[in-house]
Amino acid sequence: MLHALSRTRLLVLAGWLSGLATAHAEPASEPPPFILGISTHLMNVERPVEAPLKLAAEAGFSAVKDDVFWSTAEPKRNELRIIPQWRRYLEQANSLQLERLAILGYSTHFHDNAKPRTPEVTGPFLNYVDYVSRQLGNRVSYYEIWNEWDLQGPRDRQLAQDYAALVRKTVPVLRANTQAAPGNKALILAGAVTPEGMDHGFADQLIDSDTLALVDGLSIHPYVHCAGNNGRTPEAWGRWVSDYEENIRNKAGRAIPIYLTEVGWPSHKGACGVSEMTQALYMARIWFLARSIPNVKGMWWYDLYNDGPDRFDQEHNFGILNEDLSPKPAWTMMRAIAPVVRDFAYNAEASVVSGPTYQLYFSNGQQRVLVAWTVGKPLELGLISHAPVQGPVRLLDTRRAANGEVASEQSWQCAGEHCTASVRLDDFPKIIRLTP
């Protein structure tokens, strides 16, 4: 949990710095890197993949996500295939060292587009899963079983039970094919739970039936861009997802790896939309908040590029790139913050929150940074450090993300080993360097 901030908003860094150095002296093992993912719409359309995937990698993403549609793999009954576009996509992503998440799901017209809830549909679905996972194996890093199954009835207990049953039948097929394939073993995710499903306990059936024990993580889609006024902020998002993780952990009686496989904020004109700059701002705060939530292993932003040119259509405007692949402010923002989000470890004990003010601490070896912002009225944040930090305060102001880290006008004032500085905070996070 994040601790309360002192009234003076002065944070004594000395104890944290010395404690952190001790804690990192002999690490038992390095935690797996946090996954910076991005959704793409490239596998099922005839579109070049090299340029958009390169832009994803340049922005700092470490993983991509797309669909291996059942209807694409089986356009005619009992005629299964892997289309060339799938192979091009996976090969290009791999060459850029991007992990690959593939969604297994959606039905076919010759099954009346029905979910696999009956033997007549489940059998062919498992044949499709078997074929695809034998062909692609560990070229896929993560297999996600279906997408937003709960959408048609987040309170429907039978729907949840049927999904749990499908997961129990699908996992052995995936395990057999990926364990037999060369390379790192693909992980299996289940859930893809919508916001309504999160609020109404859709994942409870996965826990009650012990189905979550069969997979490598629970995936959720925590959107809040159309939530009520009290929930439509990155900070409300952080509290909601944190509470959800705690509820899942308590119900399961153990830590459950959680993967945020779809999160986004559209920049359209109209209800639920924000400006492109606000989209970038909210994205930055959400990424940092995601790092502060226990057992969250990664997040996939939705999505890479706009799906169309209509600025009044929500679905056309989730991208961090325009439809012609020109960068939006969110792409520039992501490139600026990615090194900290991806490569630095979050320090919960040092991090503090008081009302609208957030101070989140991260480290990478001997490098330490403070990510800080306040929502609403700007304020002066006073820092006290006994570390030998001298000269100008170096920081990255995400309001001007393209500038990268710069020497600010503020300087550390030191008397012996006692140093102080002051930084003005606003709603754009500042990444403040705490080490030389």
C-alpha positions in Angstrom: 0.0 0.0 0.0 1.1 3.6 -0.6 1.7 5.5 2.6 0.5 9.0 3.6 2.6 12.0 2.7 3.7 14.3 5.5 2.0 17.7 5.7 5.1 19.5 4.8 5.5 17.3 1.8 9.2 16.9 2.6 10.5 13.4 1.9 13.6 12.2 3.8 15.5 10.1 1.3 18.5 9.0 3.3 16.9 6.0 5.0 15.4 4.8 1.8 18.6 5.1 -0.1 20.7 3.2 2.4 17.9 0.6 2.9 17.6 0.1 -0.8 21.3 -0.4 -1.2 21.2 -3.1 1.4 18.2 -4.8 -0.1 19.9 -5.0 -3.5 23.3 -6.2 -2.2 22.6 -9.9 -2.7 19.4 -10.4 -4.7 18.1 -13.9 -4.6 16.8 -13.7 -8.2 15.9 -10.9 -10.6 12.1 -10.5 -11.1 10.9 -10.9 -14.7 10.8 -7.7 -16.7 7.5 -5.8 -16.7 5.8 -6.3 -20.0 5.2 -3.1 -22.1 2.7 -4.3 -24.6 0.7 -2.7 -27.4 -2.3 -4.1 -29.3 -2.1 -4.1 -33.1 -4.6 -4.8 -35.9 -2.1 -6.3 -38.4 -2.4 -10.1 -38.5 -5.7 -10.3 -40.3 -5.4 -7.6 -42.9 -3.1 -7.3 -45.9 -1.0 -4.5 -44.6 2.8 -4.1 -44.3 4.0 -5.0 -40.8 7.6 -3.8 -40.8 7.0 -0.1 -40.4 4.3 -0.2 -37.7 6.1 -2.9 -35.6 9.4 -0.9 -35.9 7.5 2.1 -34.5 6.2 0.0 -31.6 9.7 -1.1 -30.8 11.1 2.4 -31.1 8.5 3.7 -28.6 9.9 1.2 -26.1 7.3 -1.6 -26.2 8.5 -5.1 -25.5 5.4 -7.0 -26.7 2.6 -6.9 -29.2 -0.9 -8.4 -29.3 -3.1 -9.5 -32.1 -5.8 -12.0 -33.1 -5.4 -15.5 -34.6 -9.1 -15.6 -35.6 -10.8 -19.0 -35.7 -12.7 -17.8 -38.8 -9.4 -16.9 -40.5 -7.8 -20.2 -39.6 -10.9 -22.2 -40.8 -12.7 -20.3 -43.6 -14.4 -23.4 -44.6 -15.5 -26.3 -42.4 -12.6 -28.7 -41.7 -10.2 -26.6 -43.9 -7.5 -25.3 -41.5 -4.7 -23.0 -42.5 -2.1 -20.5 -41.4 -2.1 -17.4 -43.6 1.1 -15.8 -44.7 0.3 -12.6 -42.9 0.4 -14.4 -39.6 3.9 -15.7 -40.2 5.2 -12.4 -41.5 3.9 -10.6 -38.4 5.3 -13.1 -35.9 8.7 -13.2 -37.7 9.0 -9.4 -37.9 7.9 -9.0 -34.2 10.5 -11.7 -33.2 13.2 -10.0 -35.2 12.5 -6.8 -33.2 12.6 -8.7 -29.9 8.9 -8.1 -29.3 7.1 -10.8 -27.5 3.9 -12.0 -29.2 0.4 -12.4 -27.6 -2.2 -14.2 -29.7 -5.9 -14.3 -28.9 -7.6 -17.6 -29.7 -11.2 -17.0 -30.3 -14.3 -15.8 -32.1 -16.5 -18.3 -33.9 -17.2 -19.1 -37.6 -20.2 -18.5 -39.8 -20.8 -22.3 -40.2 -21.3 -22.5 -36.4 -23.7 -19.5 -36.4 -21.0 -17.5 -34.8 -21.8 -19.3 -31.5 -19.4 -19.5 -28.5 -18.1 -23.1 -27.9 -20.6 -23.9 -25.1 -21.9 -27.1 -26.6 -20.1 -30.3 -27.8 -21.0 -29.4 -31.4 -19.0 -26.2 -31.3 -16.4 -27.0 -28.6 -15.0 -29.9 -30.6 -14.2 -27.9 -33.7 -12.9 -25.1 -31.6 -10.4 -27.4 -29.9 -9.4 -28.7 -33.4 -8.6 -25.1 -34.4 -6.6 -24.5 -31.2 -4.7 -27.7 -31.8 -3.9 -26.9 -35.4 -2.9 -23.3 -34.7 -0.7 -24.1 -31.7 1.0 -27.0 -33.5 1.8 -24.7 -36.4 2.8 -21.6 -34.4 4.1 -23.3 -31.2 6.4 -21.0 -29.3 6.5 -18.4 -32.1 3.7 -17.1 -29.9 4.8 -16.0 -26.4 1.3 -15.8 -24.8 -1.9 -17.5 -25.8 -5.1 -15.9 -24.5 -8.2 -18.0 -24.5 -11.0 -16.1 -26.1 -11.6 -12.3 -25.9 -14.1 -10.8 -23.5 -16.2 -13.9 -23.2 -18.2 -12.2 -20.4 -19.3 -9.3 -22.6 -22.8 -10.8 -23.3 -23.5 -11.4 -19.7 -21.0 -10.4 -17.0 -23.4 -11.5 -14.2 -24.4 -14.8 -15.9 -23.1 -17.6 -13.7 -23.7 -20.3 -16.4 -21.8 -18.2 -18.9 -18.8 -18.1 -16.5 -19.0 -21.8 -15.8 -19.1 -22.6 -19.5 -16.0 -20.4 -20.0 -14.2 -22.2 -17.1 -15.1 -25.5 -18.7 -13.7 -24.4 -22.1 -10.4 -23.2 -20.5 -10.0 -26.6 -18.8 -10.4 -28.4 -22.1 -8.2 -25.9 -24.0 -5.2 -25.8 -21.7 -4.0 -29.4 -22.2 -4.0 -28.9 -26.0 -1.9 -25.8 -25.7 0.5 -27.3 -23.2 1.1 -30.4 -25.3 1.8 -28.4 -28.4 3.9 -25.6 -26.9 6.0 -27.9 -24.6 6.8 -30.1 -27.6 8.0 -27.0 -29.6 11.5 -25.6 -29.4 12.2 -22.3 -27.7 10.9 -20.6 -24.5 7.6 -22.1 -23.5 4.5 -20.0 -24.3 2.4 -18.8 -21.4 -1.4 -19.3 -21.3 -3.7 -16.5 -20.1 -7.4 -16.8 -19.4 -10.1 -14.3 -18.6 -9.9 -11.2 -20.8 -12.5 -9.9 -18.3 -14.3 -6.7 -19.2 -14.9 -3.8 -16.7 -18.5 -5.1 -16.0 -17.1 -8.6 -15.5 -14.6 -7.3 -13.1 -17.2 -5.5 -11.1 -19.6 -8.5 -11.1 -17.3 -11.3 -10.2 -16.9 -13.1 -13.6 -13.5 -14.4 -12.6 -14.9 -16.0 -9.4 -15.9 -19.1 -11.2 -12.4 -19.5 -12.5 -11.2 -19.4 -8.9 -14.0 -21.5 -7.4 -13.4 -24.3 -10.0 -9.6 -24.0 -9.6 -9.3 -23.3 -13.3 -6.9 -20.5 -12.6 -4.4 -23.0 -11.3 -4.2 -24.4 -14.8 -3.1 -21.2 -16.5 -0.2 -18.8 -16.1 -2.3 -15.7 -15.3 -5.6 -13.9 -15.3 -6.1 -11.3 -18.0 -8.4 -8.3 -17.6 -9.4 -5.2 -19.6 -9.8 -2.4 -17.1 -11.2 0.5 -19.2 -12.5 3.6 -17.4 -12.7 6.2 -20.2 -16.5 6.1 -20.0 -16.8 5.6 -16.3 -18.7 8.1 -14.1 -17.0 11.3 -13.2 -15.5 9.9 -10.0 -14.0 7.0 -11.8 -12.8 8.6 -15.1 -9.3 9.4 -14.1 -6.0 7.5 -14.1 -5.9 7.7 -10.3 -9.4 6.2 -9.9 -8.3 3.6 -12.4 -5.3 2.8 -10.2 -7.4 2.4 -7.1 -10.0 0.2 -8.9 -7.4 -2.2 -10.3 -5.5 -2.3 -7.1 -8.7 -3.2 -5.2 -9.5 -5.8 -7.8 -6.1 -7.5 -7.5 -6.4 -7.6 -3.8 -9.9 -9.1 -4.0 -8.7 -11.8 -6.5 -5.7 -12.6 -4.2 -7.9 -12.9 -1.1 -10.5 -15.1 -2.9 -7.9 -17.4 -4.4 -5.9 -17.5 -1.2 -2.7 -16.8 -3.1 -1.1 -14.3 -5.4 -2.5 -14.5 -8.9 -0.4 -13.1 -11.8 -2.5 -10.5 -13.5 -2.0 -9.3 -17.1 -3.7 -6.1 -18.2 -4.1 -7.3 -21.8 -6.2 -4.3 -23.0 -6.2 -0.8 -21.6 -6.6 2.4 -23.5 -8.1 5.9 -23.7 -9.5 7.3 -27.0 -8.7 10.8 -28.3 -12.0 11.3 -30.3 -14.3 14.3 -30.2 -17.4 13.5 -28.2 -18.6 11.6 -25.2 -15.8 9.7 -23.4 -13.2 11.3 -25.6 -10.2 13.5 -24.7 -7.7 15.6 -26.6 -4.6 13.9 -28.0 -2.4 15.6 -25.4 -4.7 14.4 -22.5 -4.6 10.9 -24.0 -0.8 11.0 -23.7 -1.0 12.4 -20.2 -3.5 9.8 -18.9 -1.5 7.1 -20.6 1.7 8.1 -18.7 0.0 8.2 -15.3 -1.7 4.8 -16.0 1.6 3.2 -16.9 3.3 4.4 -13.7 0.3 3.4 -11.6 0.2 0.0 -13.1 3.8 -0.6 -11.9 2.6 0.2 -8.3 0.0 -2.6 -8.2 1.2 -6.0 -6.7 1.2 -9.0 -9.0 0.5 -7.1 -12.2 3.0 -8.5 -14.7 2.4 -6.4 -17.7 0.1 -4.2 -19.7 -0.9 -4.0 -23.4 -2.1 -0.5 -24.4 -4.9 -0.3 -27.0 -3.8 0.4 -29.6 -0.9 1.1 -31.9 -2.6 3.1 -34.7 -5.9 4.7 -35.3 -8.4 2.5 -37.0 -9.8 5.3 -39.2 -9.9 9.0 -39.9 -13.2 9.9 -38.3 -12.3 12.1 -35.3 -15.9 11.7 -33.9 -15.7 7.9 -33.9 -14.4 6.5 -30.7 -13.2 3.3 -32.2 -11.1 5.2 -34.8 -9.1 7.1 -32.2 -7.5 4.7 -29.6 -4.1 4.7 -31.4 -0.8 6.3 -30.3 -0.2 6.7 -34.0 -2.5 8.2 -36.7 -3.8 5.9 -39.3 -0.9 7.0 -41.6 1.5 6.0 -38.8 2.5 9.6 -38.0 3.0 10.0 -34.3 0.5 11.4 -31.9 1.6 12.9 -28.6 1.1 9.5 -26.9 3.8 7.9 -29.0 6.3 10.5 -28.0 5.2 10.2 -24.4 5.7 6.5 -24.5 9.1 6.7 -25.9 10.1 9.1 -23.1 8.7 7.1 -20.1 9.3 3.5 -21.4 12.8 3.1 -20.0 11.6 3.7 -16.4 8.3 1.8 -16.7 10.1 -1.2 -18.4 13.5 -1.4 -16.8 13.2 0.1 -13.3 11.8 -1.7 -10.2 9.1 -0.1 -8.2 9.8 0.6 -4.5 6.5 0.4 -2.6 8.0 1.2 0.8 9.4 4.5 -0.2 6.5 5.6 -2.4 3.9 7.9 -0.9 0.5 9.3 -1.8 -1.5 12.0 -0.1 -4.7 13.1 -1.7 -3.9 14.3 -5.2 -0.1 14.1 -4.9 1.8 11.0 -6.0 5.5 10.2 -5.4 6.5 6.8 -6.8 10.1 5.6 -6.5 11.9 3.3 -8.9 15.4 1.9 -9.1 17.6 0.2 -11.6 20.9 -0.9 -10.1 22.5 2.2 -8.7 20.1 4.5 -10.6 17.1 5.8 -8.7 14.3 8.1 -9.8 11.2 9.7 -8.3 8.1 9.9 -10.5 5.9 12.6 -9.1 2.8 14.6 -10.0 -0.2 16.3 -8.4 -3.7 16.5 -9.7 -5.3 20.0 -9.6 -3.5 22.9 -8.1 0.3 22.9 -8.7 2.6 22.7 -5.6 6.2 22.8 -4.6 7.7 19.5 -3.6 10.6 19.7 -1.2 13.2 17.0 -1.2 15.8 16.3 1.4 18.6 13.9 0.7 21.8 12.8 2.5 23.1 11.3 -0.8 25.8 13.2 -2.6 23.5 14.8 -5.2 24.8 18.1 -6.5 24.3 20.6 -9.2 21.0 21.1 -11.1 18.1 18.8 -10.5 17.9 16.6 -13.6 14.4 15.6 -14.6 12.2 14.6 -17.5 9.0 16.7 -17.6 6.4 14.7 -19.5 4.7 18.0 -20.5 7.7 18.3 -22.9 8.4 14.6 -23.3 10.3 15.1 -26.6 13.0 17.0 -24.7 14.0 14.0 -22.7 15.9 14.5 -19.4 17.2 18.0 -18.9 19.0 20.0 -16.2 16.2 22.1 -14.6 16.5 25.6 -13.2 16.4 24.2 -9.7 19.6 23.0 -8.0 20.6 20.8 -5.1 21.8 22.8 -2.2 24.2 20.8 -0.1 25.8 21.4 3.3 28.2 18.5 3.8 26.2 15.4 2.9 22.8 17.1 3.5 21.2 18.2 0.3 17.9 19.8 -0.4 16.0 20.8 -3.6 12.6 22.0 -4.6 10.6 20.9 -7.7 7.2 22.3 -8.8 4.6 19.6 -9.5 1.6 19.7 -11.8 -0.6 17.0 -13.4 2.2 16.0 -15.9 4.5 13.4 -14.2 8.1 14.5 -13.6 10.8 11.8 -13.6 13.4 13.2 -11.2 16.9 11.7 -11.1 18.1 11.1 -7.5 21.5 9.7 -8.3 24.5 11.4 -10.1 
